[in-house]
Amino acid sequence: MVQCDKSKCCCQRAALLISGIIFTFVAVCHLWRVFSGQVIMLGDNAIPNWVSIVGIVVASIMAILNFCALKCPKCKAANPNCSSS
């Protein structure tokens, strides 16, 4: 079994938190685009709203997985004193 030192666990937990926040932000931006009716152009082509709906789903799932990984009992047991918990 691999042992985990405190600094490595805290860095991993910080990375999970930051990426979870970023994915949440991306999902909110896609949600805003869908409800505001904002048109995004790529060259002469308008990007359809279903692309943002897929973006909402994917980014939300990724954010949820990141936040769930933060609450993983195995991670907490490996490093109960990590300040980012």
Beta strands, then each sheet from edge to edge (+ up, - down):
strand 1: 40-42
strand 2: 45-47
sheet 1: 1+ 2-
end
